[in-house]
Amino acid sequence: MYGRIKEWVKKERLFLLCGLLVASFEVLGILLCKIAEEGKAGLFSVKNLLLLLLSGSVTFIFTVVVLAGMLYGGRRFVSGRAERSGLLSRPVFYYFALLVGWTPCFLAYFPAIYSYDGEPQLIQYTQHAFNNHHPIAHTLILGACYDLGKYLQQRNCPLDGMAIYALLQMLLLAGAFTCGFAFLIRRNAPRRMLIATLLWCVFFPVHPLMAISTTKDTFFTAFFLMTFFLLARITEKGENPGKWELLMLCTGNLCMMLFRKNGVYIQIILFFIEGAAALCSLRACQKGRRRADGFAGKSRIGVWMRLAAVTLFSICLFFVSDAALVRATGAEPGEAAEALNIPLQQLARSYKSGGGRMDEKDRELLFSYLPPEGMENYRPYISDGVKMYFNNALYQENPAGFWRVYARLFLQYPGSYLIAPAYLTMGDWFLTDTSHTLVYQDWWRDRTGYLITDAKPVFAERFVKKENLLPAVRNIYEAIVTDCVYQRFLPAKILFAPALYCFLTLFAGLAFCRQRRYGQLVPWAVAAIYFLTAAAGPCVLVRYVYPFMALIPFLAFQVVRKDVGRPVL
């Protein structure tokens, strides 16, 4: 018995590593919650130490068991006869199934879920005062739908502009998921895998709610999925991609950058990854290496060179397109504070924890960039309260002064500098965290909830009218996203936790490395780079993690089915 356990541990060290990682973050999260609630006094009492030990042990065992069950049970789940005939073998079936499945949610929140940045974007559009902080392309689409609805209503046609936008977004997101189902069908996924994935996409509440929300994250997610599936298809085939594939990939890359600035960072880093892969393939070819499956080194070089060229062309095309949009709309550049979420939180926390001990010169310089009102407005889980007081004009004139005081205060308050980003990103790594439902508490309309669904367009109530066509359906969704009833049951609480999907995405990359399927790391890198950029954002919200929620069943299929595709490296 002991020998079998020892052999299993040696063979599946990845499970133990993942379990230790999740358990460590769980213990850290509990410690930070205790500090926030009770302070540091008595933090390591016998009661708290027992709690940490129990939580860490349970989380470790839970992670190992779940991952082992997903891998071994998943292999059996996705094995068997592939669906080669009937509706399940036709991607168009999933397209219409998704639209039909999301329709009740659309009717329950008709004309749309008007939330997050939708109102400031429409204000920019109607006042012709654009700002590059929000994607101009998305603002124009939102505004065009609003204008169309306004035009129709003025002519006694009861069609709301936000309903037009929601329908357009539903069509786009369903198309992106359909690309994923086509991906599964081409990889000979069995019937049960296709049905389970379809049920997940239709009934997991986040998907229909995001499909009808007026937030740029849904558009971004659609093109994020499109880019991932195209890259996965090209790298798994191991053949030079055709013109159609390259054109679609370029379109996905460009639109992903147009609808979130995170896409720009993704593409730039991806270009260097693809270039490095081409160099590795060239080096292997020069050494005379040949793969057992006959996939020659010269072909590998061609694949990576084409991908790198398309990525570079997409980046250049984005900068040209973005410059044209800025010039056409007269958009003002975004504020520097938008990229300084973590540093501003660190400075504010340092001031609140020991501002009285600061050197007078440091305090004076700090106040010139961030006045006391901003410091006092510090909230651990969101940076907007501090960021709104930041002196962007001074930073543009003298960024060096800001970073000088930042570096000096780091030496004085290293603890605050470490704890501040931990609180800000807690939802990304703490499985039982609820901070993502509390970021707007005592801050923005004193609103709590999993997703914001009840905002109303204050300035445009005449042309954007909220109606509830299916009250019973809406009550179900509201119980989940506003009342957060799922938090009463631990399995459901974990299922809805953003950290779960961040961890699963990370574990997928580790599994690819363990299986030496290095070619799969290139599409996976799209998700990994996005996570790094999203973690530097102003807070953790479900809409920021939504790309991982949408991707996870397709990524899990790649991990479980080792026979899917051939590594290109």
C-alpha positions in Angstrom: 0.0 0.0 0.0 2.8 2.4 1.0 4.7 1.5 -2.2 1.7 2.3 -4.3 1.1 5.7 -2.6 4.8 6.5 -3.0 4.7 5.6 -6.7 1.6 7.7 -7.3 3.1 10.7 -5.5 6.2 10.4 -7.7 4.2 10.1 -10.8 1.6 12.8 -10.1 3.7 15.5 -8.3 1.7 18.0 -10.3 -1.4 17.4 -8.2 0.6 17.9 -5.0 2.1 21.1 -6.3 -1.3 22.5 -7.2 -2.7 21.4 -3.9 0.1 23.2 -1.9 -0.3 26.3 -4.0 -4.1 26.6 -3.5 -3.8 25.7 0.2 -1.1 28.3 0.7 -3.2 31.0 -0.9 -6.2 29.9 1.2 -4.3 30.3 4.4 -3.0 33.7 3.2 -6.5 34.8 2.3 -7.8 33.9 5.8 -5.0 35.7 7.4 -5.7 38.9 5.5 -9.4 38.7 6.3 -8.6 38.3 10.0 -6.3 41.4 9.8 -9.1 43.4 8.1 -11.7 42.3 10.7 -9.8 42.1 14.0 -6.4 43.7 13.4 -3.1 42.1 14.1 -3.7 41.6 17.9 -4.2 38.0 18.7 -3.7 37.0 15.1 -1.8 33.8 15.9 -3.9 32.6 18.8 -4.4 28.9 19.3 -7.9 29.2 17.8 -6.7 31.0 14.7 -3.8 28.6 14.2 -6.1 25.6 14.4 -8.4 27.4 11.9 -5.5 28.0 9.5 -4.2 24.4 9.8 -7.7 22.9 9.2 -8.4 25.2 6.3 -5.1 24.5 4.7 -5.4 20.8 5.1 -9.0 20.6 3.8 -8.1 22.9 0.8 -5.0 20.8 0.0 -7.0 17.5 0.0 -9.9 19.0 -1.8 -7.7 20.4 -4.6 -5.8 17.1 -5.1 -8.9 15.0 -5.1 -10.8 17.3 -7.5 -7.9 17.6 -9.9 -7.2 13.9 -9.9 -10.9 13.2 -10.4 -11.0 15.7 -13.3 -8.0 14.2 -15.0 -8.7 10.5 -14.6 -12.5 10.7 -14.7 -12.2 13.3 -17.4 -10.2 10.9 -19.6 -13.0 8.4 -19.4 -15.6 11.1 -19.9 -14.1 12.4 -23.2 -13.2 8.9 -24.5 -15.5 6.9 -26.7 -17.2 7.2 -30.0 -17.2 10.7 -31.5 -20.4 12.3 -32.8 -20.1 12.2 -36.6 -23.7 12.6 -37.6 -26.9 14.3 -36.5 -27.4 17.8 -35.0 -24.5 17.5 -32.5 -22.0 17.2 -35.3 -23.2 20.6 -36.8 -21.7 23.8 -35.3 -24.7 25.8 -36.5 -26.9 23.8 -34.1 -25.0 25.1 -31.1 -25.3 28.7 -32.4 -29.0 28.6 -32.4 -29.2 26.5 -29.2 -27.2 29.2 -27.4 -29.4 32.0 -28.7 -32.6 30.2 -27.7 -31.1 29.3 -24.3 -30.2 32.9 -23.5 -33.5 34.4 -24.7 -35.3 34.0 -21.3 -32.6 36.0 -19.6 -32.8 38.7 -22.3 -36.6 39.0 -21.9 -36.2 39.1 -18.1 -33.8 42.1 -18.3 -35.3 43.6 -21.4 -33.9 45.7 -23.2 -30.4 44.9 -21.6 -28.4 44.9 -18.4 -27.3 48.5 -18.5 -24.3 48.4 -16.2 -20.7 49.4 -15.4 -19.2 51.7 -18.0 -22.3 51.8 -20.3 -23.6 55.1 -18.9 -20.3 57.1 -19.0 -19.7 55.7 -22.5 -23.1 56.9 -23.7 -22.6 60.2 -22.1 -19.3 60.6 -24.0 -21.1 59.6 -27.2 -24.1 62.0 -26.8 -21.9 64.9 -25.7 -19.2 64.2 -28.3 -16.6 64.3 -25.5 -14.8 61.0 -26.1 -12.0 59.7 -23.9 -9.6 57.0 -24.9 -9.9 55.3 -21.4 -12.9 53.4 -22.8 -12.5 51.6 -26.1 -13.7 54.1 -28.7 -14.9 51.3 -31.0 -17.2 50.0 -28.3 -18.4 53.4 -27.4 -19.3 54.0 -31.1 -21.2 50.7 -31.4 -23.1 51.4 -28.1 -23.9 54.9 -29.3 -25.0 53.8 -32.8 -27.5 51.3 -31.2 -28.7 54.1 -28.9 -29.2 56.5 -31.8 -31.0 53.8 -33.8 -33.4 53.0 -31.0 -34.0 56.7 -30.4 -34.8 57.2 -34.1 -37.2 54.3 -34.2 -39.0 55.3 -31.0 -39.5 58.8 -32.3 -41.3 57.2 -35.2 -43.6 55.1 -32.9 -41.6 51.9 -33.4 -41.2 50.4 -29.9 -37.7 49.0 -30.3 -35.2 50.0 -27.7 -31.6 50.9 -28.7 -30.1 48.8 -25.9 -32.2 45.8 -27.1 -30.6 46.2 -30.5 -27.2 46.2 -28.8 -28.0 43.2 -26.6 -29.1 41.2 -29.7 -26.0 42.1 -31.6 -23.8 41.1 -28.6 -25.7 37.8 -28.2 -25.1 37.0 -31.9 -21.4 37.8 -31.5 -20.8 35.8 -28.3 -22.8 32.8 -29.6 -20.6 32.8 -32.7 -17.5 32.8 -30.5 -18.8 29.8 -28.5 -19.7 28.1 -31.8 -16.0 28.3 -32.8 -15.3 26.4 -29.6 -17.8 23.7 -30.4 -16.4 23.4 -33.9 -13.0 23.0 -32.2 -14.4 20.1 -30.1 -16.1 18.4 -33.1 -12.9 18.5 -35.2 -11.1 16.9 -32.2 -13.7 14.0 -32.1 -15.2 15.0 -28.8 -17.9 12.5 -27.8 -21.6 13.2 -27.5 -21.6 13.6 -23.7 -18.8 16.2 -23.8 -20.6 18.3 -26.4 -23.9 18.1 -24.4 -22.2 18.9 -21.1 -20.4 21.9 -22.6 -23.6 23.2 -24.2 -25.5 22.9 -20.9 -22.6 24.8 -19.2 -22.8 27.7 -21.7 -26.6 27.9 -21.5 -27.3 27.5 -17.8 -24.3 28.8 -16.0 -25.8 32.2 -15.1 -22.8 34.3 -16.0 -23.0 33.5 -19.7 -26.5 34.7 -20.4 -26.1 37.7 -18.1 -22.8 38.8 -19.8 -24.4 38.2 -23.2 -26.8 41.0 -22.6 -24.7 43.4 -20.4 -23.6 46.7 -21.9 -19.9 46.2 -21.0 -17.0 46.0 -23.3 -15.8 42.8 -21.6 -18.3 40.6 -23.5 -17.0 41.9 -26.9 -13.5 41.3 -25.7 -14.3 37.8 -24.6 -15.8 36.9 -27.9 -12.6 37.9 -29.8 -10.4 36.4 -27.0 -12.1 33.0 -27.7 -11.8 33.4 -31.4 -8.1 34.1 -31.2 -7.5 31.2 -28.8 -9.3 28.6 -30.9 -7.6 29.7 -34.1 -4.2 29.5 -32.5 -5.0 26.1 -31.0 -6.1 24.8 -34.4 -3.0 26.1 -36.2 -0.5 24.8 -33.6 -2.2 21.4 -33.2 -2.3 20.8 -37.0 1.3 21.6 -37.3 0.9 22.7 -40.9 1.3 26.1 -42.5 -2.0 27.9 -42.0 -4.1 28.9 -44.9 -5.0 32.4 -46.0 -8.5 32.1 -44.5 -7.1 31.1 -41.1 -4.6 33.9 -41.1 -7.2 36.4 -42.1 -9.6 35.3 -39.3 -6.7 35.3 -36.8 -5.7 38.8 -37.8 -9.3 39.9 -37.4 -9.5 38.3 -33.9 -6.3 39.9 -32.9 -7.3 43.4 -34.1 -10.7 43.3 -32.5 -9.4 42.0 -29.2 -7.0 45.0 -29.1 -9.8 47.5 -30.1 -12.1 46.4 -27.3 -9.7 46.3 -24.4 -6.2 47.7 -24.0 -5.2 44.4 -22.4 -5.3 42.9 -25.9 -2.4 45.2 -27.0 -0.2 43.8 -24.3 -1.3 40.2 -25.1 -0.3 40.7 -28.8 3.0 42.3 -28.2 4.2 39.6 -25.8 2.7 36.9 -28.1 4.8 38.3 -31.0 8.0 37.7 -29.0 6.8 34.2 -27.9 6.1 33.2 -31.5 9.5 34.7 -32.6 11.2 32.7 -29.9 9.4 29.6 -31.0 10.6 30.2 -34.6 14.2 30.5 -33.4 13.9 27.3 -31.3 12.6 25.5 -34.4 15.4 26.8 -36.5 18.0 25.7 -34.0 16.5 22.2 -33.9 16.4 22.1 -37.6 20.1 23.1 -37.8 21.0 20.3 -35.4 19.3 17.8 -37.7 16.5 16.8 -35.4 13.4 15.2 -36.8 10.2 14.2 -35.0 9.0 10.7 -35.0 5.7 11.7 -36.6 7.5 13.2 -39.6 6.8 16.8 -38.9 10.0 18.4 -40.3 11.7 21.4 -38.7 11.4 23.6 -41.8 7.6 23.3 -41.6 7.7 24.3 -37.9 9.6 27.4 -38.8 7.1 28.3 -41.4 4.2 28.0 -38.9 5.8 30.2 -36.3 7.0 32.8 -38.9 3.6 33.1 -40.3 2.0 33.5 -36.9 4.6 36.1 -35.8 4.0 38.0 -39.1 0.3 38.0 -38.6 0.6 39.2 -35.0 3.0 42.0 -36.0 0.7 43.1 -38.8 -2.3 43.0 -36.4 -0.4 45.3 -33.9 0.5 47.8 -36.7 -3.1 47.7 -38.0 -4.4 48.4 -34.5 -2.2 51.5 -33.9 -3.3 52.8 -37.3 -7.0 52.1 -36.6 -6.8 53.5 -33.0 -5.1 56.7 -34.3 -7.8 57.1 -36.9 -10.6 56.6 -34.3 -8.9 59.1 -32.0 -8.6 61.7 -34.8 -12.2 61.2 -36.0 -13.7 61.5 -32.6 -11.3 64.0 -31.1 -10.9 61.7 -28.1 -8.8 62.8 -25.1 -6.1 60.4 -23.9 -6.8 58.3 -20.9 -5.4 59.3 -17.5 -2.1 58.0 -16.3 -3.8 56.8 -13.0 -5.5 54.0 -15.0 -2.1 52.2 -15.2 -1.1 52.9 -11.6 -3.7 51.0 -9.6 -1.3 48.9 -7.5 1.2 51.8 -6.8 -1.5 54.1 -5.7 -3.0 51.5 -3.4 0.4 50.9 -1.9 1.0 54.6 -1.3 -2.5 55.1 0.3 -2.1 52.1 2.6 1.4 53.2 3.6 0.0 56.7 4.5 -2.9 55.3 6.5 -0.7 52.9 8.4 2.1 55.3 9.3 1.5 58.7 7.7 2.4 60.5 11.0 6.0 59.0 10.8 6.6 60.2 7.3 9.4 62.7 6.6 7.9 66.1 5.9 9.5 66.4 2.5 8.2 63.0 1.5 4.7 63.9 2.7 4.7 67.2 0.9 5.8 65.5 -2.4 3.3 62.7 -1.9 0.5 65.2 -1.3 1.4 67.0 -4.5 0.5 63.8 -6.5 -2.1 62.4 -4.1 -3.8 64.7 -1.7 -5.0 63.6 1.8 -8.6 63.2 0.5 -7.4 60.4 -1.8 -5.5 58.7 1.0 -8.5 58.8 3.3 -10.7 57.4 0.5 -8.6 54.2 0.4 -10.5 50.9 0.2 -8.6 47.6 0.1 -10.5 45.9 -2.7 -10.8 48.8 -5.2 -8.5 51.6 -6.3 -11.1 53.9 -7.8 -11.5 55.8 -4.5 -7.8 56.8 -4.5 -7.4 57.1 -8.2 -10.0 59.8 -8.7 -7.9 62.2 -6.6 -4.6 61.6 -8.4 -2.9 64.6 -10.0 -2.5 63.3 -13.5 -1.3 66.6 -14.9 1.6 66.7 -12.5 2.5 63.1 -13.2 2.6 63.9 -16.9 5.0 66.8 -16.2 7.2 65.0 -13.7 6.8 61.2 -13.4 10.3 60.9 -12.0 9.2 62.7 -8.8 6.3 60.3 -8.3 8.6 57.3 -8.6 11.2 58.8 -6.3 8.7 59.2 -3.4 7.3 55.8 -4.3 10.7 54.2 -3.9 11.6 56.0 -0.7 8.3 55.0 1.0 8.8 51.4 -0.1 11.9 51.3 2.1 9.9 52.7 5.0 6.7 50.6 4.6 7.6 47.3 2.9 4.7 45.6 4.7 2.1 47.9 3.3 3.6 47.6 -0.1 3.1 43.8 0.0 -0.3 43.7 1.6 -2.0 46.4 -0.6 -1.7 44.4 -3.9 -2.7 41.2 -2.0 -6.0 42.8 -0.9 -6.6 44.3 -4.3 -6.1 41.0 -6.1 -7.6 38.7 -3.5 -10.5 37.6 -5.7 -8.0 36.1 -8.2 -6.4 33.7 -5.8 -8.6 33.2 -2.7 -11.2 30.4 -3.4 -13.6 31.3 -0.6 -13.2 35.0 -1.1 -16.3 37.3 -1.4 -14.5 40.7 -1.9 -15.5 40.7 -5.6 -19.1 41.1 -4.4 -18.3 43.9 -2.0 -16.0 46.2 -4.1 -18.8 48.9 -4.4 -20.0 48.7 -0.9 -20.0 52.1 0.8 -18.5 53.5 -2.4 -20.7 53.3 -5.5 -24.4 53.5 -4.7 -23.6 51.2 -1.7 -24.1 48.3 -4.1 -23.2 44.7 -3.4 -23.6 41.7 -5.6 -22.0 39.2 -7.9 -22.9 41.3 -11.0 -24.4 44.8 -11.3 -27.8 44.3 -12.9 -30.1 47.1 -11.6 -28.4 50.3 -12.9 -30.6 52.7 -14.8 -29.6 55.2 -17.5 -30.3 58.4 -15.6 -29.7 60.7 -18.6 -31.6 58.7 -21.2 -34.6 57.2 -19.4 -36.9 58.4 -22.2 -35.2 56.2 -24.8 -33.8 53.4 -22.6 -36.7 51.9 -20.7 -36.3 49.0 -18.3 -39.0 46.3 -18.6 -39.4 42.9 -16.9 -41.1 40.6 -19.4 -40.4 37.4 -17.3 -40.5 38.3 -13.6 -40.1 34.7 -12.4 -36.9 34.2 -14.4 -35.5 37.5 -13.3 -36.1 36.6 -9.7 -34.0 33.5 -10.1 -31.1 35.5 -11.6 -31.4 38.2 -9.0 -31.3 35.7 -6.2 -27.9 34.6 -7.6 -26.2 37.8 -8.7 -27.7 40.3 -6.2 -28.6 38.3 -3.1 -25.7 35.9 -3.6 -27.6 32.9 -2.3 -24.9 30.6 -3.7 -22.6 31.7 -0.9 -24.7 29.6 1.5 -23.4 26.4 0.0 -19.6 25.9 -0.2 -19.5 23.9 -3.5 -21.7 26.6 -5.2 -19.6 29.3 -3.6 -16.4 27.8 -5.1 -18.1 27.3 -8.4 -18.9 31.0 -8.7 -15.5 32.1 -7.3 -13.3 34.0 -9.9 -10.2 32.4 -8.3 -11.4 28.9 -9.4 -11.1 29.8 -13.1 -7.8 31.6 -12.6 -6.4 28.5 -10.9 -7.8 26.1 -13.5 -6.2 28.2 -16.3 -2.9 28.1 -14.4 -3.1 24.4 -13.9 -3.8 23.8 -17.6 -0.5 25.5 -18.4 1.3 23.4 -15.8 -0.3 20.2 -17.3 0.9 21.1 -20.8 4.4 21.5 -19.4 4.2 18.2 -17.6 3.0 16.5 -20.7 5.7 18.2 -22.8 3.0 19.6 -25.1 4.8 22.9 -25.5 3.0 23.9 -28.7 -0.2 24.2 -26.6 1.4 26.8 -24.4 1.2 29.4 -27.2 -2.7 29.6 -27.2 -2.6 29.2 -23.5 -0.3 32.2 -23.3 -3.1 34.4 -24.5 -5.0 33.6 -21.3 -1.9 33.8 -19.1 -0.9 37.2 -20.4 -4.4 38.5 -20.0 -4.5 37.4 -16.4 -1.3 39.3 -15.6 -2.7 42.5 -17.1 -6.1 42.0 -15.4 -4.5 41.5 -12.1 -3.0 45.0 -12.3 -6.5 46.4 -12.7 -8.6 48.5 -10.3 -10.3 45.6 -8.6 -11.4 42.0 -9.1 -14.8 41.7 -10.8 -16.5 38.8 -12.5 -16.5 40.6 -15.8 -12.7 40.8 -15.8 -12.4 37.0 -15.2 -15.2 36.1 -17.7 -12.8 35.1 -20.5 -11.5 32.3 -18.3 -15.1 31.2 -17.4 -15.9 31.0 -21.1 -12.7 29.2 -22.0 -12.4 26.6 -19.2 -14.4 23.6 -20.7 -12.5 23.8 -24.0 -9.2 24.2 -22.2 -10.0 21.2 -19.9 -10.7 19.1 -23.0 -7.3 19.9 -24.4 -5.6 18.9 -21.1 -7.5 15.7 -20.6 -7.2 14.5 -24.2 -3.5 13.9 -24.7 -4.1 12.7 -28.2 -5.5 16.0 -29.3 -3.1 17.7 -31.6 0.7 17.4 -32.0 3.1 19.8 -30.3 4.6 22.1 -32.8 7.9 22.7 -30.9 
